[in-house]
Amino acid sequence: MIIIFNIKQITIIYLIMYPLNILCIIPARSGSKGLPDKNIRLYKNKPLLSYSIIQAKHCKYSKNMRIIVSTDSEHYAKIARN
């Protein structure tokens, strides 16, 4: 059974198995038309992308969760790794 829902731009996919495994996918596309590179713009000295990653890491299910950042930019991927 697969359950998918969105919380604050974070898509969480629950794969109901034993033991519980959770896959968190954070999409970070680089081609914004309105505000170029908005996902890596700094807000309070951190890129916006990092807030989604931090939120996922502090989730109560984080022990059973794998976080994946999906992006089309090597620069965005580098920021996500750090």
C-alpha positions as CSV (number, residue, x, y, z in Angstrom):
1,M,0.0,0.0,0.0
2,I,1.3,3.4,-0.9
3,I,0.1,6.7,0.7
4,I,1.3,10.0,-0.8
5,F,0.7,13.5,0.6
6,N,2.3,17.0,0.6
7,I,3.4,19.1,3.6
8,K,5.0,22.4,2.9
9,Q,6.4,21.5,-0.5
10,I,7.6,18.1,0.8
11,T,6.1,15.0,-0.8
12,I,6.2,12.1,1.5
13,I,5.5,8.6,0.2
14,Y,4.7,6.0,2.8
15,L,5.5,2.5,1.6
16,I,3.5,0.4,4.1
17,M,5.6,-2.6,4.8
18,Y,7.2,-4.2,7.8
19,P,9.3,-2.4,9.1
20,L,8.0,1.0,8.2
21,N,10.0,2.6,5.4
22,I,9.4,6.2,4.3
23,L,10.7,7.9,1.2
24,C,10.7,11.7,1.2
25,I,11.1,13.4,-2.2
26,I,11.9,17.1,-2.3
27,P,11.6,18.5,-5.8
28,A,13.9,21.5,-6.6
29,R,13.7,22.6,-10.2
30,S,16.2,25.3,-11.3
31,G,14.2,26.8,-14.1
32,S,12.0,29.4,-12.3
33,K,10.6,32.1,-14.7
34,G,9.3,34.5,-12.1
35,L,12.3,34.6,-9.7
36,P,15.4,32.9,-11.1
37,D,17.2,30.5,-8.8
38,K,14.6,31.0,-6.1
39,N,15.3,27.6,-4.5
40,I,18.9,28.6,-3.7
41,R,18.2,32.3,-2.7
42,L,19.3,33.1,0.8
43,Y,16.7,33.6,3.5
44,K,18.1,34.2,7.0
45,N,21.6,33.1,5.6
46,K,20.4,29.8,4.3
47,P,19.2,28.7,0.9
48,L,15.4,28.1,0.7
49,L,16.0,24.5,-0.3
50,S,17.7,23.8,3.0
51,Y,14.6,24.6,5.0
52,S,12.7,21.8,3.3
53,I,15.5,19.4,4.0
54,I,15.8,20.5,7.6
55,Q,12.0,20.1,8.1
56,A,12.2,16.5,6.7
57,K,15.1,15.7,9.0
58,H,13.3,16.8,12.0
59,C,10.1,14.9,11.2
60,K,9.0,12.4,13.9
61,Y,9.5,9.6,11.4
62,S,13.0,10.6,10.3
63,K,14.6,7.4,11.8
64,N,12.7,5.4,9.1
65,M,12.9,7.9,6.3
66,R,15.1,8.4,3.3
67,I,15.3,11.9,2.0
68,I,15.8,12.4,-1.8
69,V,16.2,15.8,-3.4
70,S,15.2,15.7,-7.1
71,T,16.8,18.4,-9.2
72,D,18.0,19.2,-12.7
73,S,20.9,21.2,-11.5
74,E,24.3,20.1,-10.2
75,H,24.6,23.3,-8.3
76,Y,21.3,22.6,-6.5
77,A,22.4,19.1,-5.8
78,K,25.6,20.3,-4.2
79,I,23.7,22.6,-1.9
80,A,21.3,19.8,-1.0
81,R,24.3,17.5,-0.1
82,N,25.6,20.1,2.4
